[in-house]
Amino acid sequence: MASLSGIRWILSPAIGKHLRKHTKKHGRWLGGLPDRRGIFSARDLWMGSCRRDGLNSHVMIVSIGGGAAGLYFALLMKKADPANDTLVVERNRPDDTFGFGVVFSDATLENFAEADRETHAEITRNFDHWDDIDIHYRGEVLTSTGHGFSGMSRQLLLDILQRRCVELGVRLQFQTEASDLGAYADADLVLAADGVNSVVRSRYAEHFRPQVDWRGNKFVWIGRA
């Protein structure tokens, strides 16, 4: 699972074990290894994608999926080393989106500022910020304070990330189905950022070992545009 909030990437414990075994056998993984929970940083992923013959080697990185996580990962990798050949492959058009809003905590925004100032500046110029949450119940208003959240439209966030990717030299390829993963066999690092119905995760289910547990849930999202 990829998460923007902490710029950290989470794999299953089985994948972490596989990386350790692969490193011991082949000696190719030069980045920091994930802990037993399978957690490591974006920089570790970049370092790990470099080959043993030097950290300045030409590295090809492919993100399957051009949502917020895939785009942000791609721009951070290109920023880490402009020599990287970084490609984002997205099945939809650049102005297609699903969902109407994205919410960030203040802590998330601090991580944005640390990782890429330019992206952070664009986001903070276009969001709405609030500290209080009002609960209206049976004629009473209950106010909970000190939360520190910001919200913006998902499409606007994607626009910002796409522009930043182009500015840094990331190649964006839209309206492309990544059904044939063999097309990216020469890549040093492939990121599966193609959503809940991930083609990559399904193709390599025996390695990722995904589990789905369907349960009932009562949920309501009340917002304004």
N, C-alpha and C positions, 0 to 999 in steps of 0.2 A: 504494500500500500504506500502511495506517495502522499505526502502532506506538505502544503505550502507553509504552514504556520511555523515550523521549526527548521525548515530546510534540512530535514532529516528523512531518510528513506528506510522503510521497514520491510524486511523480508521475513519469510517463515524461518523457524529454527533449522528446518531441513536444508534451506538454501545456505544459511550461514555455515552449517556443517560441511556442505558441499564445497564452499569457497575455501575453507581451511584445508580440506583434503586435496583440492586441486592445487593449492599453493604449495603444499608439501611435496607433491608429485612433480609439478611442472615449474615451479618457481617463477610464475609470470605475474602474480598479483602483487603490485608494488604499493598499493594503498593500505590504509588502516583496515583491519578486518572487523567485521561486525561482532558485537558481543553475542552472548548466548541467546538474546532475544532477536538477533538478526538486524541490529540497528547500527548504521554507520552514516557518516556525513556525505554531502555532495562532493566535497573535496576528496574524500577517500575514494569515491567512485571514479573521479577523474584520474587520480594517481594510479588507481588500480587498472585503468584502461590502457595505460602506457605500457609498452613492451619493455622487456629487460634491456634492450640495446640502447636505452637512454630516455630520460624524461622529456626530451625535446622531439621525440619521434612523432611522425605524422599519425594522428589518431582520428579515426572515423567514428562518430557517435550518431546513432539514429534513435529518435524518439517516435515510437509508434503511438500516435495520439497527439492531437494539438489542442487539448484543453488547457486550463490554467497550469496544471502541474507539469505537463509535457513542455509547454512553452517556457515556463520559468526555469525548469531544469536545463533546457537547451541554451538559454541566454546566459545562465551562470557558467555552463561548461565552456561556452565561447569566450566569455569574459575571463575565465581562469587561464585560457591559453588561446589567443586569436588564431593560432596555427591549426587548431582542431577543425576538421571538416564535420560540421554539425548539421544534421538534417532532421526536420520534423515532418512526419507523414500523417495527414489528417483526412479522414474519409469525407467530411462535410465541407461546405464552402466557408470562407473566412467570416462571413456574417451570419452563419447559422449558430444557434445556441439553444440550450435546453435548461430551463430554470430561469428565474427572473431576478435573483439577487444573490450577492455574496457578502458575508459579514466577517469582519476581522476584529480580533481583540487588540487592545493597545500593545500587548506583548508581541503579537504577530507583526504589527507595524514596526516595532523596534527591530525585529529580525529582518524585515524588508529593508530598512534603512542600512543595516549592517551589511547585507548581502549585495545590494545594488541601489545606490543613492538615486539614480535617474528614475528607476521604476517607482521607488518610494515617493519621489516628488510628484510624479504624474498621478499616482493613486490618491495621495493626500489632497491634491488640488480638485479632485472630482468626487470625493465621498461626503456622506453625511455622518456626523459624529454625535454620540449621545452618552450620557453617564447614568441617567435615571431610567428605570423601567416602571411604568404605571400599570397597575392591575385594577381594572374596573370590575367590581363584583357587588351585585345587589345594591347599587346606589352608592357604594363606597369606593374610594380611590386609595389603593395601597401602593406606596412608592418605595422601590428598592433602589438604593443609590450606590455609586462607586464601582460601576461595572466597566465602563470604558470600552465601548464598541463602535465600529464604523461600518457603514454599509454602502454598497454601490451596485449598479447593474452588472450582471455577468458579462453581457456583450461589451460594455465599456471596458471592463477589466481585460477581456480578450484582445480588444483593440490596442490597449496600452502595451500589452505583452508582445503582440505581433509586431508593432512598430519598433519596439526595443530590440527584438530579434533581428529584424531587417537592418537596423542601425549597426548592430554588432557583426553582421555578416552571416547569421544563421539562415540556412536555406529552408523555406517553407513550401511544402508541396501539398496542395489541397485537392479535394475530390479524388483521392487515391485510396483504394482498398488495399490494405496490407495482408491480403489473403495468402500470398506466396512469400513466406518469410525467407525463402532461399535467396531472394533478391538482395537481402541484406547480410548474406553470409560472410562478406568481407569486412563487416563492421567490427571494430574492437569492442564496442559496447552498444547493446540494444536495450532501450528502456521500454518496458511495457506500461504505457500510460493510456491505454485504450478503453478504460472504463470498466464497469461491473461485468459486462459481457466480453471481456478481453479475449481476443483471438490468440494472443501470445500465451496467456495463462492457460487457455483451453488446450492449445497445441502441446504445451509442456506440463500438463497437469500432473504427470507422474513425478516431476521434480518439484513443482510448487506445492502440490498436495492441497489444493483449495478445498474448503468445506463450506457448505451453505446450510444454514439452519433456519428454516422458515418459521416465523412465529407471528401471531397477531399483534397489532400495535395501534394505539389511538394517537393520532398526530394531527396538529393543526398549525399552519404557518400563516400568521396575520402580518401583512406588511403593506407598504405603500410605495408607489413608483415616484 
